[in-house]
Amino acid sequence: MTAKALKNRSLPSGNSLSIFHLTWPIFLELFLFMLMGSMDTFMLSSVSDNAVSGVGAANQIISIAILVLEVIGNGAAIVVAQYIGSKKLLEAARVTGTAITLNLIVGLLLSASFLLLGTHMLQWLNVQGEILTYAQSYMSIVGGAIFLQALINALAATIRTHGFTKETMYISVLMNVIHVVGNYMLIFGNFGAPALGVEGAAISTVGSRLICLLIFFWLMYRVTEVRVEFMYYVRLSREYIVKILRIGIPSALESITYQICQLVFTLYVTYLGAEAMATRQYALNISSYIYLFSMAVGMGTAIIVGRLVGAREKDAAFARVLKSAKWALLVTVSIDLIVIVFRVPLMGIFTDNPDIIRLGAQVLLLSLVLESGRTTNIVIISSLRASGDAKFPVFIGLLSMVCMSLPLGYLLVFKLNMGLAGVWLAIAADEWTRAVIMYFRWKSRVWEKHGLVGQESTDKPAAPAPAM
């Protein structure tokens, strides 16, 4: 699609948005994003299992930083979606400018934290020896440039909310191509480049993000109906900040709580040895593809729900979420069964260590229990946030994750000697507990009271056009 065609395309209403046309580009984009991480794991496995473990440990911490950045990115996307649904496009542009500036500020602070405190963070996770050396190298480069991801988060979320999920997918394709070529050059020293190993993977990651960040900025100015003026970046509105944080902070707290629990589970695994750490990293890479479809459906459904809630079409939003959850669960279980059948050769892609392959195949058997619960959570929690009901998932998450899954994991891993399988079972118990509660929360329709945008005034609406 040309730049002129993008600029002339109008915003569809919530009801005219197709979940399929929104979701399949998001699915491919997420797939490519995960593939980028898997390519790092696959290529670094040629260096050593310790290199994989080091990068995995660093990414556990970096992923929490990315979730902090989603305080603003996700909160702004929901506020923008509701403004678009109510035809207030000028306000949507102003929220976008505010969100980009806030994310940049937070990103720079996080970058400084990684550069100054990265080693201490890794040592708190009981990362030692050669694994620590690899992790330090990766974190100083990727963590030090996390502000690039901060801007990408804000821009990509805004562009998707406007309905241009296909375009963000194209940029993800480009980012992955650049990343893989960069890995091939810098990890192994091909095409005359130095062989840098873990440092090469980190430099490739940062370089691909920088290039695609510039493209995201260009794209945003081609797809938004009301231009984000320079003054919107510097004149920050307290009203918009409050609305962004009202959704963003609870959303991020729930996600950060989850990741902190994952860090604690990582700490548990460090006491099981280097093979268990490598196994967990390989198994997590495989598992990420199992719930990929539900993540895409959750993001696409959230865009539609935000539009529908903004337009006061709450019955349509209610039905949409239940239908999305059903289909996401069906597809996820089907993918999971395929992974279980081929779990041994899949583990063999990453390593030839028979003990790691055996252990990984064991925990992947448990993924059927874990991923079915996670799928329901992803779709319904995303929709609760999009409706404005963001605090309830945080409260339940604290009870289920911190008060139940962590003690249960300790019991299963160390007292009942279940090892890595105990970690998988503890996480599955949390996912199913929250899944049941979230399902009844959506059915109760309490979320209808939490809309963010009033109907008292509107911008001049653009002419409707069919969704892509």
Wavefront OBJ file of the C-alpha trace (Angstrom):
o trace
v 0.000 0.000 0.000
v 1.415 3.430 -0.972
v 1.883 6.318 1.448
v -0.950 8.211 -0.296
v -3.293 5.247 0.055
v -2.420 4.912 3.731
v -3.120 8.564 4.351
v -6.472 8.417 2.588
v -7.677 5.333 4.403
v -10.363 6.087 7.020
v -10.987 4.543 10.398
v -13.607 1.786 10.585
v -16.024 1.546 13.480
v -15.758 -1.161 16.142
v -18.499 -3.289 14.600
v -16.981 -3.133 11.122
v -13.566 -4.294 12.330
v -12.992 -7.947 11.478
v -11.306 -10.032 14.171
v -9.723 -12.178 11.456
v -8.284 -9.246 9.526
v -6.958 -7.702 12.729
v -5.609 -10.923 14.197
v -3.705 -12.644 11.400
v -1.199 -9.780 10.946
v -0.787 -9.546 14.727
v -0.237 -13.305 14.835
v 2.480 -13.117 12.192
v 4.041 -10.098 13.884
v 4.187 -11.882 17.249
v 5.442 -15.020 15.553
v 8.284 -13.080 13.960
v 9.057 -11.323 17.261
v 9.293 -14.687 19.022
v 11.239 -16.100 16.101
v 13.818 -13.378 16.646
v 14.297 -14.607 20.220
v 14.401 -18.223 19.082
v 16.993 -17.397 16.439
v 19.160 -15.897 19.174
v 18.732 -19.083 21.207
v 19.343 -21.360 18.216
v 22.420 -19.509 16.981
v 23.872 -19.039 20.462
v 23.409 -22.740 21.177
v 26.281 -23.188 18.714
v 28.422 -21.130 21.077
v 27.468 -23.055 24.245
v 24.566 -23.967 26.506
v 25.994 -21.485 29.022
v 25.683 -18.699 26.460
v 22.006 -19.579 26.023
v 21.480 -19.634 29.799
v 23.208 -16.268 30.210
v 21.125 -14.568 27.535
v 17.992 -16.208 28.960
v 18.746 -14.873 32.449
v 19.391 -11.369 31.091
v 16.183 -11.448 29.080
v 14.199 -12.385 32.191
v 15.173 -8.998 33.649
v 14.913 -7.086 30.368
v 11.407 -8.454 29.850
v 10.328 -6.829 33.124
v 11.650 -3.499 31.831
v 9.624 -3.945 28.655
v 6.542 -4.559 30.791
v 7.236 -1.331 32.689
v 7.237 0.446 29.338
v 3.847 -1.089 28.586
v 2.411 0.978 31.469
v 2.265 3.816 28.968
v 2.081 1.969 25.652
v -0.845 -0.289 26.540
v -2.642 2.358 28.558
v -2.397 4.849 25.693
v -3.569 2.262 23.135
v -6.750 1.611 25.136
v -7.440 5.319 25.654
v -6.837 5.983 21.940
v -9.133 3.091 20.971
v -11.976 4.480 23.081
v -11.474 7.992 21.684
v -11.541 6.583 18.148
v -14.712 4.639 18.969
v -16.363 7.884 20.112
v -15.030 9.746 17.003
v -12.733 12.055 18.997
v -9.714 11.894 16.694
v -7.986 15.095 17.876
v -7.888 13.768 21.435
v -6.521 10.468 20.105
v -3.617 12.327 18.450
v -2.853 14.264 21.627
v -2.835 11.079 23.718
v -0.398 9.551 21.219
v 2.061 12.451 21.535
v 1.874 12.323 25.318
v 2.463 8.567 25.379
v 5.535 8.715 23.111
v 7.224 11.362 25.266
v 6.447 9.555 28.524
v 7.734 6.252 27.151
v 10.969 7.892 26.013
v 11.575 9.366 29.478
v 10.921 6.043 31.216
v 13.020 4.194 28.613
v 16.036 6.427 29.206
v 15.756 5.886 32.966
v 15.625 2.116 32.472
v 18.613 2.203 30.110
v 20.634 4.021 32.765
v 19.549 1.470 35.389
v 20.762 -1.450 33.282
v 24.113 0.183 32.624
v 24.701 1.036 36.292
v 23.043 -1.898 38.102
v 22.870 -4.728 35.555
v 25.527 -6.892 37.192
v 23.903 -6.598 40.620
v 20.513 -7.577 39.159
v 22.005 -10.740 37.671
v 23.780 -11.640 40.902
v 20.471 -11.324 42.774
v 19.258 -14.133 40.493
v 22.167 -16.304 41.621
v 23.706 -16.165 38.128
v 27.375 -17.086 38.432
v 30.545 -17.991 36.554
v 30.606 -18.107 32.758
v 26.819 -17.721 32.590
v 27.149 -14.396 34.449
v 29.820 -13.190 32.008
v 27.581 -13.866 29.024
v 24.582 -12.296 30.739
v 26.503 -9.125 31.632
v 27.655 -8.672 28.050
v 24.145 -9.050 26.631
v 22.443 -6.888 29.248
v 24.838 -3.953 28.925
v 24.107 -3.662 25.192
v 20.421 -4.630 24.869
v 19.414 -3.243 28.270
v 21.422 -0.074 27.728
v 19.461 0.611 24.536
v 16.040 -0.333 25.937
v 14.788 3.206 25.239
v 14.551 2.183 21.561
v 12.064 -0.518 22.500
v 10.222 2.063 24.606
v 9.511 4.142 21.529
v 8.687 1.093 19.397
v 6.111 -0.045 21.981
v 4.293 3.291 21.946
v 4.337 3.652 18.161
v 3.352 0.073 17.324
v 0.477 0.058 19.835
v -0.895 3.293 18.377
v -0.652 2.092 14.786
v -2.383 -1.211 15.610
v -5.155 0.604 17.445
v -5.887 2.580 14.291
v -6.488 -0.762 12.575
v -3.197 -0.966 10.635
v -2.031 -4.323 11.965
v -0.854 -5.481 8.551
v 1.605 -2.612 8.270
v 3.182 -3.296 11.676
v 3.572 -6.912 10.561
v 5.565 -5.821 7.503
v 7.934 -3.868 9.726
v 8.369 -6.927 11.951
v 9.316 -8.973 8.897
v 11.989 -6.428 8.036
v 13.245 -6.289 11.626
v 13.632 -10.073 11.702
v 15.478 -10.177 8.389
v 17.901 -7.516 9.607
v 18.304 -9.313 12.937
v 18.997 -12.743 11.463
v 21.513 -11.358 8.961
v 23.151 -9.382 11.746
v 23.338 -12.502 13.929
v 24.874 -14.512 11.111
v 27.506 -11.845 10.599
v 28.315 -10.874 14.177
v 27.903 -14.127 16.141
v 29.948 -16.270 13.749
v 32.106 -13.659 11.996
v 30.768 -14.013 8.454
v 31.063 -11.512 5.553
v 34.249 -10.104 7.072
v 32.634 -9.128 10.379
v 34.265 -10.012 13.715
v 33.005 -13.140 15.538
v 31.517 -11.588 18.696
v 29.302 -14.380 20.008
v 26.809 -13.099 22.595
v 27.893 -9.487 22.020
v 27.153 -9.931 18.320
v 23.607 -11.113 19.045
v 23.071 -8.088 21.288
v 24.397 -5.600 18.720
v 22.224 -7.180 16.029
v 19.156 -6.835 18.275
v 19.794 -3.145 18.943
v 20.620 -2.365 15.316
v 17.436 -3.960 13.974
v 15.344 -2.065 16.545
v 16.902 1.280 15.603
v 16.196 0.862 11.902
v 12.608 -0.222 12.459
v 11.972 2.555 14.980
v 12.596 5.107 12.241
v 10.170 3.281 9.960
v 7.511 3.192 12.690
v 7.732 6.982 13.048
v 7.313 7.407 9.302
v 4.351 5.017 9.261
v 2.566 6.713 12.154
v 2.445 9.986 10.228
v 0.985 8.148 7.239
v -1.846 6.296 8.972
v -3.205 8.678 11.616
v -6.141 10.778 10.400
v -5.223 13.666 12.709
v -1.502 14.483 12.627
v 0.485 14.270 15.865
v 1.855 17.813 16.026
v 5.214 18.618 17.648
v 3.487 20.501 20.476
v 1.705 17.282 21.501
v 5.114 15.808 22.414
v 6.110 18.714 24.666
v 2.806 19.983 26.091
v 1.792 17.019 28.178
v -1.836 16.970 29.292
v -2.486 15.978 32.893
v -5.931 14.671 31.886
v -4.462 12.305 29.296
v -1.640 11.185 31.581
v -4.160 10.274 34.288
v -6.261 8.268 31.822
v -3.198 6.471 30.436
v -1.925 5.594 33.908
v -5.387 4.584 35.125
v -5.209 1.688 32.665
v -1.462 1.360 32.210
v -0.341 1.051 35.816
v -2.722 -1.779 36.801
v -2.078 -3.542 33.474
v 1.665 -3.362 33.918
v 1.508 -4.305 37.603
v -0.300 -7.516 36.731
v 2.247 -8.325 34.018
v 5.218 -7.274 36.161
v 3.956 -9.432 39.035
v 3.826 -12.362 36.628
v 7.374 -11.724 35.414
v 8.716 -11.285 38.931
v 7.212 -14.651 39.784
v 8.975 -16.039 36.719
v 12.214 -14.560 38.054
v 11.652 -16.329 41.362
v 11.046 -19.561 39.466
v 14.302 -18.883 37.589
v 15.989 -18.590 40.981
v 14.499 -21.955 41.950
v 15.858 -23.485 38.741
v 19.396 -22.152 39.321
v 19.584 -24.486 42.317
v 18.745 -27.417 40.034
v 21.892 -26.895 37.955
v 23.055 -25.585 34.562
v 21.257 -28.342 32.616
v 17.926 -27.431 34.207
v 18.487 -23.766 33.353
v 19.226 -24.556 29.710
v 16.244 -26.936 29.561
v 13.907 -24.290 30.894
v 15.117 -21.767 28.327
v 14.655 -24.199 25.423
v 11.236 -25.333 26.673
v 10.088 -21.727 27.121
v 11.106 -20.963 23.550
v 8.966 -23.840 22.292
v 6.060 -23.026 24.627
v 5.934 -19.428 23.432
v 4.682 -20.634 20.057
v 1.860 -22.595 21.677
v 0.116 -19.533 23.136
v 1.043 -17.275 20.233
v -2.397 -17.482 18.612
v -4.165 -16.576 21.845
v -1.926 -13.523 22.238
v -2.868 -12.356 18.750
v -6.567 -12.963 19.388
v -6.303 -11.153 22.723
v -4.699 -8.087 21.124
v -7.144 -8.018 18.217
v -10.140 -8.472 20.512
v -8.884 -5.694 22.799
v -8.769 -3.258 19.861
v -12.373 -4.104 18.968
v -13.570 -3.999 22.591
v -11.960 -0.575 23.116
v -13.741 0.779 20.042
v -17.070 -0.785 21.029
v -16.895 0.462 24.625
v -16.027 3.954 23.349
v -19.090 3.787 21.087
v -21.281 2.435 23.962
v -21.936 -0.857 22.103
v -21.397 -3.052 25.159
v -23.577 -6.007 24.163
v -21.454 -6.442 21.043
v -18.273 -6.261 23.160
v -19.623 -8.868 25.601
v -20.381 -11.389 22.839
v -17.134 -10.719 20.980
v -14.937 -11.668 23.945
v -16.693 -14.968 24.672
v -16.451 -15.974 21.015
v -12.769 -15.002 20.832
v -11.925 -16.967 23.977
v -13.594 -20.091 22.587
v -11.689 -20.013 19.312
v -8.376 -19.148 20.942
v -8.725 -22.094 23.314
v -9.563 -24.501 20.485
v -6.575 -23.462 18.362
v -4.149 -23.388 21.294
v -5.049 -26.928 22.386
v -4.630 -28.163 18.798
v -1.179 -26.570 18.514
v -0.218 -27.927 21.929
v -1.090 -31.481 20.935
v 1.125 -31.187 17.856
v 4.021 -29.913 19.985
v 3.581 -32.789 22.429
v 3.770 -35.337 19.620
v 7.012 -33.813 18.277
v 8.480 -32.643 21.574
v 11.670 -34.755 21.378
v 12.770 -33.641 17.884
v 11.799 -30.053 18.775
v 14.134 -30.099 21.779
v 16.767 -31.687 19.542
v 16.778 -28.554 17.379
v 18.424 -26.612 20.204
v 20.778 -29.167 21.786
v 22.235 -32.655 21.424
v 22.549 -33.145 25.187
v 20.350 -36.220 25.879
v 19.649 -35.221 29.489
v 18.375 -31.784 28.433
v 16.251 -33.314 25.663
v 14.742 -35.859 28.060
v 13.977 -33.255 30.726
v 12.543 -30.824 28.183
v 10.290 -33.497 26.707
v 8.934 -34.207 30.200
v 7.946 -30.619 30.980
v 6.461 -30.071 27.503
v 3.989 -32.847 28.300
v 2.610 -30.588 31.028
v 2.091 -27.692 28.624
v -1.406 -28.918 27.746
v -2.566 -28.108 31.281
v -0.675 -24.842 31.497
v -1.422 -23.318 28.081
v -5.171 -23.932 28.109
v -5.479 -21.849 31.269
v -3.087 -19.199 29.976
v -5.082 -18.798 26.751
v -8.310 -17.996 28.593
v -6.452 -15.469 30.743
v -4.815 -13.707 27.810
v -8.063 -13.090 25.916
v -10.292 -12.105 28.825
v -7.749 -10.022 30.770
v -6.853 -8.070 27.597
v -10.551 -7.349 27.088
v -11.096 -6.291 30.709
v -8.268 -3.788 30.323
v -9.682 -2.526 27.022
v -13.036 -1.902 28.713
v -11.329 0.122 31.454
v -11.591 -2.580 34.146
v -7.842 -2.908 34.765
v -7.568 -3.101 38.573
v -9.410 -6.370 39.165
v -6.872 -8.590 37.295
v -4.072 -7.062 39.397
v -5.757 -7.908 42.684
v -6.485 -11.485 41.623
v -2.989 -11.826 40.153
v -1.358 -10.875 43.439
v -3.411 -13.464 45.307
v -2.973 -16.256 42.791
v 0.597 -15.721 41.604
v 2.351 -14.478 44.722
v 0.317 -16.110 47.472
v -0.348 -19.435 45.727
v 1.974 -20.300 42.830
v 5.292 -19.299 44.435
v 4.775 -21.292 47.668
v 3.339 -24.179 45.647
v 6.367 -24.104 43.342
v 8.745 -24.198 46.305
v 6.851 -27.157 47.751
v 6.847 -29.096 44.476
v 10.454 -28.337 43.479
v 12.300 -28.653 46.767
v 10.105 -30.566 49.217
v 8.528 -33.090 46.840
v 11.654 -33.193 44.614
v 9.707 -32.738 41.369
v 12.380 -30.484 39.895
v 11.550 -28.548 36.737
v 8.166 -30.257 36.413
v 7.171 -28.666 39.719
v 7.698 -25.211 38.222
v 5.403 -26.027 35.284
v 2.675 -27.397 37.569
v 2.796 -24.384 39.899
v 2.406 -21.976 36.964
v -0.453 -24.080 35.547
v -2.289 -23.922 38.894
v -2.063 -20.131 38.838
v -3.219 -19.843 35.215
v -6.313 -21.973 35.778
v -7.226 -20.237 39.029
v -7.171 -16.839 37.347
v -8.847 -18.149 34.175
v -11.942 -19.292 36.067
v -12.176 -16.033 38.035
v -11.712 -13.848 34.932
v -14.368 -15.764 33.025
v -16.959 -15.051 35.716
v -15.804 -11.432 35.967
v -16.536 -10.934 32.265
v -19.879 -12.748 32.552
v -20.858 -10.455 35.455
v -20.571 -7.389 33.147
v -19.189 -5.273 36.004
v -16.634 -3.965 33.489
v -19.381 -1.894 31.810
v -18.988 0.770 34.514
v -15.341 1.502 33.702
v -15.409 3.368 30.349
v -12.836 6.166 29.956
v -14.380 8.447 27.330
v -17.545 10.551 27.598
v -19.899 11.287 24.753
v -20.441 14.972 25.305
v -18.433 16.204 22.299
v -16.864 14.773 19.191
v -14.417 15.701 16.497
v -15.684 15.755 12.974
v -15.781 12.068 12.024
v -14.028 10.729 8.986
v -15.960 8.905 6.293
v -16.195 5.190 7.078
v -14.214 2.654 5.096
v -14.011 -1.128 5.225
v -11.364 -2.793 7.352
v -8.307 -4.202 5.645
l 1 2 3 4 5 6 7 8 9 10 11 12 13 14 15 16 17 18 19 20 21 22 23 24 25 26 27 28 29 30 31 32 33 34 35 36 37 38 39 40 41 42 43 44 45 46 47 48 49 50 51 52 53 54 55 56 57 58 59 60 61 62 63 64 65 66 67 68 69 70 71 72 73 74 75 76 77 78 79 80 81 82 83 84 85 86 87 88 89 90 91 92 93 94 95 96 97 98 99 100 101 102 103 104 105 106 107 108 109 110 111 112 113 114 115 116 117 118 119 120 121 122 123 124 125 126 127 128 129 130 131 132 133 134 135 136 137 138 139 140 141 142 143 144 145 146 147 148 149 150 151 152 153 154 155 156 157 158 159 160 161 162 163 164 165 166 167 168 169 170 171 172 173 174 175 176 177 178 179 180 181 182 183 184 185 186 187 188 189 190 191 192 193 194 195 196 197 198 199 200 201 202 203 204 205 206 207 208 209 210 211 212 213 214 215 216 217 218 219 220 221 222 223 224 225 226 227 228 229 230 231 232 233 234 235 236 237 238 239 240 241 242 243 244 245 246 247 248 249 250 251 252 253 254 255 256 257 258 259 260 261 262 263 264 265 266 267 268 269 270 271 272 273 274 275 276 277 278 279 280 281 282 283 284 285 286 287 288 289 290 291 292 293 294 295 296 297 298 299 300 301 302 303 304 305 306 307 308 309 310 311 312 313 314 315 316 317 318 319 320 321 322 323 324 325 326 327 328 329 330 331 332 333 334 335 336 337 338 339 340 341 342 343 344 345 346 347 348 349 350 351 352 353 354 355 356 357 358 359 360 361 362 363 364 365 366 367 368 369 370 371 372 373 374 375 376 377 378 379 380 381 382 383 384 385 386 387 388 389 390 391 392 393 394 395 396 397 398 399 400 401 402 403 404 405 406 407 408 409 410 411 412 413 414 415 416 417 418 419 420 421 422 423 424 425 426 427 428 429 430 431 432 433 434 435 436 437 438 439 440 441 442 443 444 445 446 447 448 449 450 451 452 453 454 455 456 457 458 459 460 461 462 463 464 465 466 467 468
